[in-house]
């Protein structure tokens, strides 16, 4: 038995809550992970996990051992980093999850510059707007627009995304251009709704002009929970959309989107990078965070 492999397997089982999920994230078979944990228990002569057909839990001894293990693995990672000169050239796999439009329009096009700087970092990038279980899914960090509500996560504010309101020419041909945000309420005008991943509801449009602040709750014919689908619905003329300006820029330039309410302002969308408190902040994660901040400033 490789003791460190067994420790890693045990830590992943605790974090994922199951042998099957731990095996998937470690790219091992369930049998291998089970055997490693059993061998670790035999070596320690201590029961680390409670196993039933329905539930897996950590024993009191297992909980104490887990806290020691994650610190030891973190120290080992730091030691290997310093000895391999990875402090200068970070290396390894980084598992991140980012919103689809941000990945498509900003992160992926900019990755060649990151890779030129850090050629030994490999990305496993989930592209979604879903709520990610960072521990269970073994994700190092997520990048999300909007406030991070999960108080158990460590969140780093990395930038703000300016928001604008837009409408397609085909929509204007049917209904005209609303001159004031209030015209979106109780009229034939419609918005495209964006479903919050946290509440499952469509959030109102909040705008301000000088000291005047309003919230618009308009009717919609379509509500979606994906940024790309939201943009496409706006381009199709299904309603007014409010989205980050970086998503609208190219479409506005070619006349496919018309800006609205230019005297009004939306609060910018804060962008956060979040990671679990018990996840070791490796050198590769630190340089990724610094790069994201630099990218957002541009």
Secondary structure, DSSP 8 states (H G I E B T S, - for coil): --HHHHHHHHHHHHHHSSHHHHHHHHT--HHHHHHHHHHHHHHHTS--EEE-SS-EEE-HHHHHHHHHHHHHHHHHHHHHHHHTTTTTS--EEEEEEE-HHHIIIIIHHHHHHHHHH-TTEEEEEEE-SS---TTTTT-SEEEEES----TTEEEEEEEEE-EEEEE-HHHHHHH---SSGGGGSSSS--EEEEB-TTTSSB--EEEEETTEEEEE---EEEEES-HHHHHHHHHTTSSBEEEEHHHHHHHHHTTS-EEE-TT-EE--EEEEEEEETTS---HHHHHHHHHHHHHHH-
